[in-house]
Amino acid sequence: MKNRISSLDLLKGIAALFIIWIHEQFPGTFGQLINRIGTFAVPIFFMVSGFFARYSTREKLTKSIRHILSLLSINYVLCFLRIYLGSSCSVAAVIQAVTDRLTVKELILFTVLNITRISGVAWFMFALLYCYILHWFFHKQVQDRRIFWLIPICFLSGQAVRFLLPSVGDHNIWFIGAPYYLCGQWFRENRT
């Protein structure tokens, strides 16, 4: 789809403002109100991504995957530089501090639940990357309308995990990324 959809551009702009405001952490009741209202923002970006990826070719998905990987690379180079320049440590000490966080448990949590201590607010990019990668691998299956049954399954699983294991969190591919990405695809499929 080459044409821009101005209503989606406006929605993304509003969502981007709320994401900035959420990370600003305004004090008091106003801050709480912004945080409550702003919970819609990240799911909007997953839905818009799913909406535009619905009929994407594998080549287009590959381009999206490369784009996100380049953004993540820039993010981590800048984070590394910030840590290095903000401390009196040597490069080797900073690398050691980062690699100390990469335990087997961390790798399993990242691979299975898309959770890691080093992702921070970049969890969205990792979750979107997972959405595109899964879409690429299961390209034909994603075109089948039965895939939309995963939406309530992911949402209900997320609620169950939030209730049973609140420390795990829900900022990942399975409980926020995939269901909203698929919602965007569902909206595109039923766009009449």
N, C-alpha and C positions, 0 to 999 in steps of 0.2 A: 504494500500500500504506500504509494508515493505521496498522496495528498495529505496535508496536515489537517488535523481535526482541531479547530480552534477551541472547542469546549474542553477537550482533553488537555490542550496546552494550558488553558486557564486553570483547570483542576490541578495539574502538576505544579503550576506556579504557586497556588494557594497551599498545596501540600508542602512544597519546599520551604515556604515561609514558616509554617508550623514546625517543621523539623528544625529549622534554625532556632526558633523561639523555644522549643523543648530543650535544646542543648544549652540555651542561654540560662535557664533556671531562674526565672523571675521569682521574687520572694512573695510570700503571703498568699492570700486567697486568689489574687490574679494569676500568680504562677501555677497554683493548683488547677485553676480553671483552664489555662492554656495547655497544661499537660494532659488534662482529661479530654479536652476537645481535640488536641493534636494526635491522639491515638489513631485517628483515621489516616494519617499522612503516609506512613510507610506502606500499609496495605494498598494504597492508591498506586504507588509506584510499581508494586508487583502486578497489580491488575492491568495497568497500562502496558507494562512489558508483555504480559501474557496476551493482551488484546492484539498488539502488533505482531507478536510472534506466532499467532494461530496458524497462519498459512505459510510460514517461512520455510524456505528450502534449507537443506543441510548447510549449503554454502553461506547463507545469510546467518544461520545460527553460529557457524564457525567464526564468522566476522564478529558477532556479538561476544562470543567467548573470548576471542583475542582482545577485544576492546576492554572487557572487564579485567582480564589478566594484566593488561598494560596499566590500567588505573590502580589496581592493587599493588603492582610493582612500584609505581611512583609513590603511592602512599607509604609503603614500607621503607623505601629509600629515604623519604623525608622524615619518617619516624626515627629511623636509625641515626640520621644526621642530627635531629633534635636531641636525642639522647646523648649522642657523642659530644655535640657542641655545648650542651647544658651541663655536662659533668666534667670532672677532671680525670676521667678514666681514659685508658688507652683504647684503641680500636679493638684490640684483642679482648679486653675486659668487657666491653659492650657486647661483642659477639658471644662471649662466654655467658653473660647474663641472659641473652636471648636464647641460646641453646639449652641453658639449664631449665627453661620453661618447656622445652619440647620433650616431654616424657611420653612413654608408651600410652599412659592413661589419657594424656592430652591429645595424642594422635587418634586414639579410638573415639574420644568424645567429638573431635573435629570431623572425623570420617563418617561416623554414624549419625550424630546429632547436629553437626555443623556448629559446635560450641568450642570456643577456644579463648584462653585468656589474652592471647596476643591480637585478637581481631578487633576488640573494642567496638566502636561504632561501625567498623567495616563489616560487621556481621551481615548487613544488608547485601553488600557486594558479593560476599561468599555465598549467601543463600540464592541470590539471583544467578550467580555463576552455576551453582548446582542445578537450578531450574533449566537453564539453557543446555547444560551438559546432558541432563536426563531427557530433555526434549530432543536433543540431537540423537542420543542412543535409541530412543523409543519413538522415532519420528513417525512411523506408520501407525503405531498404537495411539499416539496422541491425536491423530486425525479421527479416531473412532470416538463417537459420542459417549460411549460407555466409560471413558476416562473420567467423565465428570462425576461419577460415583465416588471418586477419591476425595472430592471436596468435603462432603460431610464426614467421611472417615478421618481425614486429616484434622478437621476442626474438633471432632469429638475426642480423638486421640490427644490433641493438644490440651483440651480441657481436663481429661483424665490425668495426664502427666502434671499439669499445673496443680491439680488437687492432691494427687498422691505423692509427687516428688517436686515440691515447689522450688527446691534449690537448683533443679536442672534448668529451669527457665524455659521460655518459649520462643526466644529470638533465634529461630533457625529455619532451615528449609522446610521441615516437615509440618510444623504447626502454624507458621505464618507464610513463608515463601510459597510453597507448592499450592496450598489451597487458594490463596489470592491470585497467584499466577494462572491457575486453572479457572478461577472465576472470570478473569479477564478474557480468557479464551472462550468461555461460555457466553459472555456478553458479545464477543465478536461473532460467534456462531449464530447467535439469535438476534442479530443486529437489525431487525426490521422495524 
